[in-house]
Every structure is written in C-alpha cells, then in structure tokens.
Amino acid sequence: MAFWRAVPLGMSVSVKVQPAARRAGILGTVPDTTGTRLKIAEPPEDGRANWAACAALAACLDVLPSAVTVLQGAGTRQKTLLVSGDATALATRLAAL
C-alpha cells in the first residue's frame, strides 16, 4: 500500500518523523501497521519538528513550504501531511521517492 492517497485538496501523505537523526531529510519508507510511511529525519529543535518535516517534504516535491500542512499527529512521530496541489503531478513525484 502506498504512503500517499489523493484527497480533494491534493495528496495526503503518511510520514514517520525520526528526531535526532545523523542526517536530515527524506530517508525512504518504513513499514507500519497501516501499510508504509515515508521516513523523514529532522531534529526536534524547540518544537519545530512539524515545520521541518513539512519543509523537507515540500523541498522534495518541489512545492512551496506553505503548501504542506499537518493534518494529523502534530504531537507524535507518526503524522499525516496534506500537500496542496495537482494530485496527478504530486503522485508522479511521490512515486519517484
């Protein structure tokens, strides 16, 4: 099962944020009870992990950082992010990850 799905505003992306990783950014996918999640490594500096995860995904998908927001899991490592935009174009970029 893919870690993303189309929603009316764009794409819903399931991610797992790994704090305090040696390197930051997108690290591939990891298995989850609901399928798979995209793994993003970002330091949780001063509660900015949500912002950092959104910015990392935005950079990877070549969209504005403001196009990515947290839908669910703002206080947990497992999050659902909303990427606003054309679902078809976003699906192509997500499949390349």
Protein Blocks (a to p, Z undefined) as FASTA:
>chain_A
ZZbdcdfklpaddddddehifbgcjebjaddfklpaddddddfeehimmmmmmmmmmmmn
opafklpccfbhklbmbdcdddedjfklmmmmmmmZZ
